[in-house]
Amino acid sequence: MSTSEQQLEKVSAKPELLLSTQHSLCPGCGEPLAMRTILELVSELGLRDRTICVGGIGCYTAFPSIIDIDVIQALHGRAPSVATGAKRVLPDRFVFTLQGDGDLVNEGLQEVIHCAARGERFTVVLLNNGVFGETGGHMTATSVLGQRTKTTMETGRVAEKHGYPIKIADLIAQIDGAEYVARGAMHTAAAIKFTRNCLRDAFQLQLDGRGFSFVEILTMCPTDWYVDPAEGPKWLDENFLGTYPLKVLKAPAA
Amino acid sequence: MEGSHAVAEAAIQAGCRFYAGYPITPSTEILEYMSHRLPQVGGVCMNAESEIEAINMVWGAAGCGVRAMIASTGQGISLMQESLAEMANAELPAVIVNMMRGQGDYYQATRGGGHGDYRHIVLSPHTVQEAVDLIALAFYLADKWRNPVDVLGDFILGHTSEAIAFHALDESDLPPKTWAATGARGRKSLNVTPLGSPEKLNLDPGSHYGHIADKLPKIAAVEKRCETGFLDDAEVAVVAFGSPARFVKYAVHLCRQQGMKVGFVRPISLWPFPSETVAEAAGRVRALAVWEQNAGQMIDDVRLAVLGKVPVSAIGGISHDGSGFGVGPALDPETIVGRITDVYKGRAAA
């Protein structure tokens, strides 16, 4: 087997913690890639038996029934509070939330801010595609300027009319209780690798009993960006990275 | 012990190990007590940043199988309604204490202030001792039925000091919480969710909601609780719940001293409502009078139970002092006796 064939075999293997490859998400969606990355890390770190995932409400709500880890389903926006209750009563468990931008930045902004300020010892994962995907592509608080959504169709997002996108990772990085904050993406192999490292650092921080960690992951939504599935990564690169550069915004001193 | 502190201590005695609250009169003393007492027993008390965050913290703790409680008053409970509705769908046991301002939250508690087909079991104590006993019962029923249980108190209950005793319930028939999310060590992984089946690979919201709805008549069949008094020869019965029922019971004594044949019916479970007991009382008397400190809410359930057999009149009403917290001038035995007397005098015409 050549090296490239070995690599091909590895990246197409079903993650150990995925119960079914059947899901209802659109072709080209970035969320399954993010879920996969998380599941691989949970496996790799041997955390399956003590992991509690707290899921939000969005397209990714398709995942709880197909992932082989305990899930507490939260209502829209409430995952950080639900995770607080869980982690506080079971402090030795590994807890992470999975939320979209509509869930975390629109509906639940207050929850994640207070949660970070309290330095809750779990990891919040944000899947940011700049749209309410599940309802059919409406503007969220993170839609970038110029972005056409169902509710900004004629002009794209215009600051004078629709306000500015919230750079949530930057906001959270300013909060004392947040120890690790990073922004990754799922649009290229290099970005996935970077994001995977960010997630691992965030998870490790939690495993070390340290404070709040937050990883934003930019994900493709070709359906609601009105591009072909194969064009999603390019669209993300051209339209999101200016507003949302990939970087570690905050990390404990080595 | 003061009512609020007694309620909090009763929760701890019943095994409550997580409390989240947001200060609001007249429930704040429960949060204060929990903040120093829960850590002493290895529990967690969260001074949450909002009511919505508080109830969702309770969601998380309850979802891990830990006994959890929250307290507020009607206004705060209103803010929590989406979660309170969906906690029933997620089959999450938790105890919700509402220290009401008056009794205006009867509908909110018994109809469910939120969306969808659900009910909370609602228990309504009229003394501090009963509050202590019902808190223990509430935790037991919450686990038995995997459903939230509300305890409906008020300003008076929360701020009345009485001698009390704590009694442990026999809970040996409660099954282990194998449904709780704890990390899937040595077992299949699971979901704690209001959206469908707890099993993986089995999303079927319709049958899940059907399962939730099917529990309701089963709860209603066995969990009705009610106190009655002086009904044997009564010609008028007064129906009242909560702290005002204590005033009503005393007023009924006074009526008896004056030779009036008056009895009382005091629903303890407001949902399920003790309809049969109320109907049986209606079968004995010529008129029912409903004392509640609101514009008329429980009277609907009384009328549904009575189905027109006897006249049902409202003799309570909104009554507040300057605080607005529901301690009103109408809560006066002489006033209550006067209103019962009016119904008693009119009973022959009925």
HADDOCK unambig.tbl for C-alpha pairs under 7 A between the chains (distance, minus, plus):
assign (segid A and resid 48 and name CA) (segid B and resid 184 and name CA) 6.92 0.50 0.50
assign (segid A and resid 49 and name CA) (segid B and resid 183 and name CA) 4.98 0.50 0.50
assign (segid A and resid 49 and name CA) (segid B and resid 184 and name CA) 4.67 0.50 0.50
assign (segid A and resid 49 and name CA) (segid B and resid 185 and name CA) 4.21 0.50 0.50
assign (segid A and resid 50 and name CA) (segid B and resid 182 and name CA) 6.80 0.50 0.50
assign (segid A and resid 50 and name CA) (segid B and resid 183 and name CA) 3.95 0.50 0.50
assign (segid A and resid 50 and name CA) (segid B and resid 184 and name CA) 6.36 0.50 0.50
assign (segid A and resid 50 and name CA) (segid B and resid 185 and name CA) 6.54 0.50 0.50
assign (segid A and resid 51 and name CA) (segid B and resid 183 and name CA) 4.82 0.50 0.50
assign (segid A and resid 52 and name CA) (segid B and resid 181 and name CA) 6.71 0.50 0.50
assign (segid A and resid 52 and name CA) (segid B and resid 182 and name CA) 6.66 0.50 0.50
assign (segid A and resid 52 and name CA) (segid B and resid 183 and name CA) 5.61 0.50 0.50
assign (segid A and resid 65 and name CA) (segid B and resid 200 and name CA) 4.47 0.50 0.50
assign (segid A and resid 65 and name CA) (segid B and resid 201 and name CA) 5.16 0.50 0.50
assign (segid A and resid 65 and name CA) (segid B and resid 202 and name CA) 6.92 0.50 0.50
assign (segid A and resid 66 and name CA) (segid B and resid 200 and name CA) 6.11 0.50 0.50
assign (segid A and resid 66 and name CA) (segid B and resid 201 and name CA) 5.78 0.50 0.50
assign (segid A and resid 68 and name CA) (segid B and resid 189 and name CA) 5.54 0.50 0.50
assign (segid A and resid 69 and name CA) (segid B and resid 183 and name CA) 6.94 0.50 0.50
assign (segid A and resid 69 and name CA) (segid B and resid 184 and name CA) 6.37 0.50 0.50
assign (segid A and resid 69 and name CA) (segid B and resid 189 and name CA) 5.07 0.50 0.50
assign (segid A and resid 69 and name CA) (segid B and resid 190 and name CA) 6.94 0.50 0.50
assign (segid A and resid 70 and name CA) (segid B and resid 181 and name CA) 5.54 0.50 0.50
assign (segid A and resid 70 and name CA) (segid B and resid 183 and name CA) 5.56 0.50 0.50
assign (segid A and resid 70 and name CA) (segid B and resid 184 and name CA) 5.99 0.50 0.50
assign (segid A and resid 70 and name CA) (segid B and resid 189 and name CA) 4.97 0.50 0.50
assign (segid A and resid 70 and name CA) (segid B and resid 190 and name CA) 4.94 0.50 0.50
assign (segid A and resid 70 and name CA) (segid B and resid 191 and name CA) 5.74 0.50 0.50
assign (segid A and resid 71 and name CA) (segid B and resid 181 and name CA) 6.59 0.50 0.50
assign (segid A and resid 71 and name CA) (segid B and resid 190 and name CA) 6.46 0.50 0.50
assign (segid A and resid 71 and name CA) (segid B and resid 191 and name CA) 4.70 0.50 0.50
assign (segid A and resid 71 and name CA) (segid B and resid 192 and name CA) 6.22 0.50 0.50
assign (segid A and resid 72 and name CA) (segid B and resid 63 and name CA) 6.68 0.50 0.50
assign (segid A and resid 72 and name CA) (segid B and resid 181 and name CA) 6.64 0.50 0.50
assign (segid A and resid 72 and name CA) (segid B and resid 191 and name CA) 5.81 0.50 0.50
assign (segid A and resid 72 and name CA) (segid B and resid 192 and name CA) 4.72 0.50 0.50
assign (segid A and resid 72 and name CA) (segid B and resid 193 and name CA) 6.11 0.50 0.50
assign (segid A and resid 73 and name CA) (segid B and resid 192 and name CA) 6.03 0.50 0.50
assign (segid A and resid 73 and name CA) (segid B and resid 193 and name CA) 4.79 0.50 0.50
assign (segid A and resid 78 and name CA) (segid B and resid 56 and name CA) 6.48 0.50 0.50
assign (segid A and resid 81 and name CA) (segid B and resid 53 and name CA) 5.47 0.50 0.50
assign (segid A and resid 81 and name CA) (segid B and resid 56 and name CA) 5.38 0.50 0.50
assign (segid A and resid 81 and name CA) (segid B and resid 57 and name CA) 4.84 0.50 0.50
assign (segid A and resid 82 and name CA) (segid B and resid 56 and name CA) 4.97 0.50 0.50
assign (segid A and resid 82 and name CA) (segid B and resid 57 and name CA) 4.64 0.50 0.50
assign (segid A and resid 82 and name CA) (segid B and resid 59 and name CA) 5.79 0.50 0.50
assign (segid A and resid 82 and name CA) (segid B and resid 60 and name CA) 4.06 0.50 0.50
assign (segid A and resid 83 and name CA) (segid B and resid 60 and name CA) 5.83 0.50 0.50
assign (segid A and resid 84 and name CA) (segid B and resid 57 and name CA) 5.88 0.50 0.50
assign (segid A and resid 84 and name CA) (segid B and resid 60 and name CA) 6.89 0.50 0.50
assign (segid A and resid 85 and name CA) (segid B and resid 57 and name CA) 4.19 0.50 0.50
assign (segid A and resid 85 and name CA) (segid B and resid 58 and name CA) 5.96 0.50 0.50
assign (segid A and resid 85 and name CA) (segid B and resid 59 and name CA) 6.98 0.50 0.50
assign (segid A and resid 85 and name CA) (segid B and resid 60 and name CA) 4.35 0.50 0.50
assign (segid A and resid 85 and name CA) (segid B and resid 61 and name CA) 4.41 0.50 0.50
assign (segid A and resid 86 and name CA) (segid B and resid 60 and name CA) 4.60 0.50 0.50
assign (segid A and resid 86 and name CA) (segid B and resid 61 and name CA) 4.77 0.50 0.50
assign (segid A and resid 86 and name CA) (segid B and resid 64 and name CA) 6.08 0.50 0.50
assign (segid A and resid 88 and name CA) (segid B and resid 44 and name CA) 6.99 0.50 0.50
assign (segid A and resid 89 and name CA) (segid B and resid 61 and name CA) 6.12 0.50 0.50
assign (segid A and resid 111 and name CA) (segid B and resid 53 and name CA) 6.63 0.50 0.50
